[in-house]
């Protein structure tokens, strides 16, 4: 069975042409850096909390 195609989300930065045709501004390098740091920190904190919870249960 064939896998479904991945469609880029408008404004996500995945496709420059689709985003610019809708009037959505591309994020700057600094904005991408800050967003990536925030997401990474959020996910790491989430997984660290889960691991600590699992350890405390045992």
N, C-alpha and C positions, 0 to 999 in steps of 0.2 A: 504494500500500500504506500502511495506517495505521501511524503510529508507536506503539510500545508506551507505556503510561502509566508515568509516573515514580511509584514507590511510595516513600513516606517510610520511612526506616529508624528503627526504634524507638530512642528515646533520642538521636537526632541533633539534636533541637531543631527539626526540620522541621515537626512537627505537635505542638502543645501537648496536644491532647486524647488522642491515642493514647499519648503518653509518660506523662501523669499517671495514666491508668487502669491502667498496669502498675506503678505505684509508683516510677517513675524520676523523680528530681528534676531540674528544669530548671536548666541552668547559669546562674550569675550573670553579670552584665555583665563583671565583672573576669575570670572564668574564660574567657569567650568571647574577650575581648581578648588574654589571654595565649596561648590556643590559636591564635588567628588570627596573632599575631606569630610564634609558633613555626613554624607551617606555612608562612607566607610566607618566613621566613628559610631554612627547609629547602629549599623549592623554588627560591628565588633562588640559594642556594649550589650546588644541583645543576646548574642551568642555566649558572651562571658557570663551574663546573668543566668542563662539556661544551664551552663556547665556547673556553675556554683550551686544551683538548685539541685541538680542531679547528684553532685558530690555530697551535699548535706543530707539527702534522703538516704543514702547508703550507710 
